[in-house]
Amino acid sequence: MTRRIDLALGSTSVGLIWDLGSLDWIASSVAARFPHSTSPSKATIRISEVPSDRPPDRPADRPPELPGCGAAGAPISEVDGVWTSKRNEILFYEWMGSRFRLDASKGAGEVQLSSNAAAKPDQVVALLESAAWVLAHGQGTFHLHAAAVCRGRLAALLVGPSGSGKSTTALALAERGFDLLADDQLILERAPSGDIVAKAPPANSLRLFEDTFRRTGRAALLERARPIENGDKLSLPYSHLGVPLADAAVVRSLFILRRADDEVTRFTPLPPSPALHQLCLQSAGLANHHGQNAQHLALLKELASLPGTCELAVGADTLLDPTNLVERIGTGWAT
């Protein structure tokens, strides 16, 4: 059955035609993490059937490309392995090994995403989430792939790719006197005071691998966790964690995470330029490839320049006893 899923935020919408099975779980997955900073009623998701006489669009074959150029010599850019090119209002995307076409000529305020037959459902979810982030950018809401903890209304951001230890580190800190603000996704906003504020998105939950629950002495939490459909991790609502929670805090510290090869935690000072690069890689999906919103980029530059910004190589010692990290966060807040 050929069906279509539409995401809408305000007057802007994104549509995806998909003919490889049910969209129901895709819609529910995206809905749970659809970005908005105010009322959920402002964001809508609709599934509809496409008339049988209207087959789903297929991405056109890409013309031969020149080195450093896109289709027919159009400028091309690469961010985190995703290539884009623009020609006659058509943007081509290579996303997680599958090709998509984004046609901006379908009408004002609407973009149509057409998947190829090789795309997998989890790839579609990732693409739809990124498209939703783009819509949120148009509403002045900026998102970051990060975890955050806070104390006394001051927040420390833990930024890094999947598997770098964000969730486990945030939980370890929350068990030692910090409030848990967000895991995996958070909202960034500029306060009237000029401060950058991190806010928890709706329907947030901690996401960990099963062996991580066991390895860090939290096996008892497994009975409350639920599998993430088409994923390897388990999801646990914040309310089941038994740790203090927060909904917003002023960002004061930034840590760029990676897993330590030797399982020994290390802190390495990180200058603004490489810190900004990592922030952009973990920021708002397709918005990176459309060109960062000027306000968003200014916000990320300010984050990258926070005193005490460093790379945190996360080792097993931190996951079990984050005392050194607690002290480091306190030092950053004192500067």
N, C-alpha and C positions, 0 to 999 in steps of 0.2 A: 504494500500500500504506500502510495506517495502522500506525504503529509508535509505540512509547513509549521514551523514554530516561529513566533514573533515575540520579541522583547520590546518593550516600550518604556521610556522614561520621559515624562513631559510630552512634548510634541515630536520627539525623535524616536524612530523605531529601527530595529534591525530584524530582518527576516532570513530564515534558513530553510531551503527546500531539501528534504531528506527522504530517501526511499529505501533505506536498508533496515527496516524494522521499526519498532515502537519508539516514539519520542517521549513517552510518559516519564520514564525514569530520568531521561536527559533533562526534561523540563523541571522535575522536582529537584534534581541536583543543582541546577543553575538557580532555581528560585530560592533555595536555602542560602545562597551566597550572593544573591543579586545586590549590587552595591547601591545603597542610598543612605543618606545621613538623617533623614527625617521620617516621614510616614511611609510604611510599606505600601500604602494604597497608591502612592505615586508611581510605583513600578508595577507593570503588568506583564504577564506571560500568557500567550494564547496559542493553542494548537488547532490547526484546521486541515481538512483534506484538500488536496489539489485536484481539480477536475482531471479525469482520466485522459482527456484529449490534450492536456497540457503537460507533457513530460518534464521532469526536472531538468533545469539547465545544467549543462556540463561545461567545465572549464575548457576554453579553446586551447588548442596546442600553442605553446609559446614559440614565437619566431626565433630564429637563431640569435644567440646573444653574443655580444662583443665583450672582451675582458673588461670588467668594471662597469658594464652597462646592462640595462634591462632590455625588455623587448624593443626591437627596432632601434636600439641605441639610446633608449630613454634612461635617465639617471636611475641608479639603483643603490640601495643602501642595505646594510646588514646589521642587525642587532640580535645578539644571542642566537645566531643560526637561522634566523628568519629573513628571507629575502623578499623585497618588494620592488615592483617596478610600476610605472604609471604611463599609460598611453591611451588617449581617447577616453579618459575617465575610468579606465579599467585598472584595478590593482590586482596583482597576482601574489599569492602567498604560498610559500612552502612551510607547512606547519606540522612538526613532528612526523615528517616523512610523507605527508599527504599534501596535495595541491588544492587550493581553493581560489575562487575568483570573487572579487569584491567589486561590484558594479555600482558606481556612484551616480550613474546617469539614469537610474530608475525613477527619479523624482526627488524633489526637494525634501530633505529630512529622512529619506529612506535609503537603506543600503541592503542589497541582497547578497547573501553568501550562498554559493552553490558548491556542494562537496562533490568530490569524485568518488567512484565506487570503492576505492581502496581505503577511504577514511574509516577509522574505527570510532565507535560511540564515545570512548573516553577522549579521543582527539576532538570530536565535535563539542563536547562539554568544555574543554579547554578553550576552544576558539570562541564559543558563545560567551564564556565568562569574560574573555578579553574584549569582545564586542560590547558587552554590558559595561565594562570599565570605560570604554570610549564614550558611551552615552553619559556615564556619570561625570566624565570630564566636562562635557558640555553643560552640566548643571553646577560646575564649580566644586565637585567632590573629587578628591585625589586618593588613590589607593596604593598600598605598598604590601608586597609579599614579605611579611615580617611578623614577629611576635613582640610583645611588649609587657613589661612589668613596671609597677610604679610604687612610690612610697611618698606620702605627704604631698600628693598631687604633682610629683615630678616623675617622668617616665624615662626608662631606658629601652631603646629599640634594639632588637636582635634581628639582624637582616642577613639573609643568605638563601641559597638555593635549597630545594627539597633534599632532605637527608643531611643537612649541615648541623643539625642538633638544636634548632630553634625551639621546638615544642618541649623537648626534654629539659633543656636549660631553663626555659621559662617556668616549667612546673617545679623544678628543683628550687628556684628562687622563691616561688610562691609558697613553698613549704617552709621557707626560712625568713618570713617576715615581710615579704613584698606582696603587693596586691597584683593579681593576674588581670591584665587589661585586654590582651588579644593574643590569639594564636593563628598563624598562617596568613591571615589578612587583617589589615587595619586601615582606618580612614584617617587621612591627614587634613587638617583644616587650619587656616590662619585666624587666630583670635583677634578681636578688636584691639587688644593690647599689643599686637604684633607678634606674640609668641606662636610657635607651631604646636598645635594640640593634636595628640593621638587619641582616636576614639575607637571603641569596639564596634564592629559591624553587627547587624542583627543575626540571630540564630548561629552564634559562634560556638565552636566546640573544639576540644583538644583532639588532635589526630596523631596517633602513635602506632608504630608497628607492634604486633603482639609480643615479639621477643624483647622489645624495649620495655614494655610493662614489666616483664618478668626479670629482666637483667638489672633493672633499677629498683627492685624490691616493691613493685606496685601491682603484683599479680592479683591482689584482691579487687582491684578496680575492673578487672576483665569482665566480671559478671554483669557490670553495668554498661559496658561498651557495646557498640553495635558495628558490624562491618560496613565499610563504605562500598557501595555498589560499584563493581568493576574497578576496585582498587585494592591495594594490599594492606592499607592501614585500618585501624579501628577508630571510631569516633566516640568521644565521651563528652556529653554536655557539661558545661562549667559547673552547673548546680550539683553534680555528682562528685566533684573533685574534693570538696571539703576544704577549700582554700579561700582566702579573702579575695574579693573581686572589685574591679573598678570599671567605670564607664568612660572616663576621659582624664587626661593629664597632660601637662606641658612637657614636651620632649627636652631632655637635658643631656642625655648620653646616647652615643651610637656605637654599636659593636657589629662589625662585619664578620659573620661566622663561616668557618669551614671545619670539617672533622680533622683532628690531628692524626697524622699517619702513625705515630708512635703512642697514641692515646695519652699524651702528656699535654696539659693545657699550657698555652703560651699566649702572651699579649704582645702584639707588635704595633707600634704607632703607625697610623695610616694617614698620609697627606690627603688634602681635599680632592685632588684629581682622581686617584684610584678609588677613593671612597665614593665619589660621585658616579664613577663608572659602574660600580657595583649596585648603587642605588637605582640607577637607570635600568640595569638588567632585571631588577626585581620590582619594577614599577609598571603597573597598569597596561600590560599586554600590548595590544595593537597601537595604543596611543604612542608608544615609542616609535613606531614606524610611520606614523602620520606626522611626526615632528612634535616634540614635547610642547604642551601648552606652556606659554611663557611664564605664567604664574606658578605652574607646577615645577618647572625647571628652576625657577628662582628659589622655591621652597626646598628642593632637593639640594641645591648648592649650599644653602644655609645649613641644612642638616649635615652635609659632608664636612663643613667647617667647624662643627662643634668642638670645643676644647676636649682633649682626651680621646678623640675618635681613634679606634684601633681595630686591627684584625684580631679576632679571637679564634685560635685553633682549639676546638673543644675536645678535651680528652675525657677518658672514663672517670678521672678524679673529680672533674667539675660536675659531671652528671650525678655522682654519688654525694659529693660534698662541695658545694659552690662557694666556700668561704672566701677564697681568693677573689672570685668574681664579685661577691658582695662588697668586699673592701674596695675593689677597683671602681665599682659604680659610685660608691660614696665619695671617692677621691675626685671623680669627674664632676659630681654635683657641687663639690666645694670650690672648684676653680672658677 
